[in-house]
Amino acid sequence: MTRAWNFSAGPAAMPEAVLQQAASEMLDWHGSGMGVMEMSHRGKEFISIYEQAEADLRELLAVPANFRILFMQGGGLAENAIVPLNLSQGGAMDFVLTGSWSQKSHKEAGKYGNARVAATAQADGFTTLPAPAGWRIGADSRYVHICGNETIHGVEFHELPDLKALGCDAPLVVDFSSHVASRPVDWTRVGLVFGGAQKNLGPAGLTLVIVREDLIGRALSVCPSAFDYKLVADNQSMYNTPPTYSIYIAGLVFQWLKAQGGIAAMEQRNIAKAELLYSYIDGSQLYVNKVDKACRSRMNVPFFLRGDDGQPLLDPAHPRNAAFLDAAKAAGLLQLKGHKSVGGMRASIYNAMSIEGVQALITCMREFERTGA
């Protein structure tokens, strides 16, 4: 059976080989007589799964020895609270607002300290990125937060900012939920990265935190024990029961990524997929992407259909938008409706989406533009 092409922004499509392996091991993992979701998280079987997953992730992302990898829960949204609980020490934090997710991070952090806006692209409708040279970072900043890739507005930092070049000693915190493992990480420029796994690495339920060791042990006294990075690190992510099955699936994805040639190879594939889709949109009379070409996301491609007047159709209930989604579904292309806050369409083309899937989308878009149906 041919599977549909799933363009969901998350939980997102996963490599078919991973799903097949998980299915084959569902009732009995490696002759243990148990499925993974039935195992004790402290038993030797699961500990071996966990240790292999951590080692593979460290290898894939080239994580330096002075960074700890934490497998946590709560998603990126919970980390918007957990990060300031661990790093703010009740002081000031600076946020660069580039879309909906960085706005949420800024708002949540304000509960635990002085959350300031270092820069914002709101005036441009979050279609650009503020140049780092213009960021207003206080000398007392505990950390500087960015969202590396905004899934809703479709903007991405293709290069992490160098805070030291800006004269800033504060650590950079990066929400990399939606582009983790899609490209290398420059660890010399970051103090902490976090992200939910459900876009590029596995199912919902697992949250990754990779934090420099010198930043651990600063938690506020009100920080819940299960969210204290030091306790989590000291207990090898087993302070409480971790999301065992999600860790197992993520571990299979890590192995799949290694088999594909690693992160450098995935980055080149992702560049090729994004360039193919953006090129078609830019050459079309019916579709438009409003994001500055210098910061277009490789992972999430929002686009709008034009109305008869040539203007983007923002209303998701417009008949032309509905007709496009119907045509896409008939062609086996799923989850293309844009986020409710911005409307339009969105194609999420994470690591598991092949270039054949992108080509199938373009074929559908071209046919819809030609026939209007």
Sequence and secondary structure as in RCSB ss.txt:
>XXXX:A:sequence
MTRAWNFSAGPAAMPEAVLQQAASEMLDWHGSGMGVMEMSHRGKEFISIYEQAEADLRELLAVPANFRILFMQGG
GLAENAIVPLNLSQGGAMDFVLTGSWSQKSHKEAGKYGNARVAATAQADGFTTLPAPAGWRIGADSRYVHICGNE
TIHGVEFHELPDLKALGCDAPLVVDFSSHVASRPVDWTRVGLVFGGAQKNLGPAGLTLVIVREDLIGRALSVCPS
AFDYKLVADNQSMYNTPPTYSIYIAGLVFQWLKAQGGIAAMEQRNIAKAELLYSYIDGSQLYVNKVDKACRSRMN
VPFFLRGDDGQPLLDPAHPRNAAFLDAAKAAGLLQLKGHKSVGGMRASIYNAMSIEGVQALITCMREFERTGA
>XXXX:A:secstr
    EE  SSS    HHHHHHHHHTSS STTSSS GGGS TTSHHHHHHHHHHHHHHHHHHT  TTEEEEEESSH
HHHHHHHHHHHHTTTSEEEEEE SHHHHHHHHHHTTTSEEEEEEE GGGTS S   GGG    TTEEEEEEESEE
TTTTEE SS   GGGGT  S EEEE TTTTTSS   GGG SEEEEESTTTTSSTT EEEEEEGGGTT   TTS G
GG HHHHHHTTT SS   HHHHHHHHHHHHHHHHTTHHHHHHHHHHHHHHHHHHHHHH SSEE  S GGGB SSE
EEEEEB TTSSB   TTSHHHHHHHHHHHHTTEE  B  TTT SEEEE  TTS HHHHHHHHHHHHHHHHH  
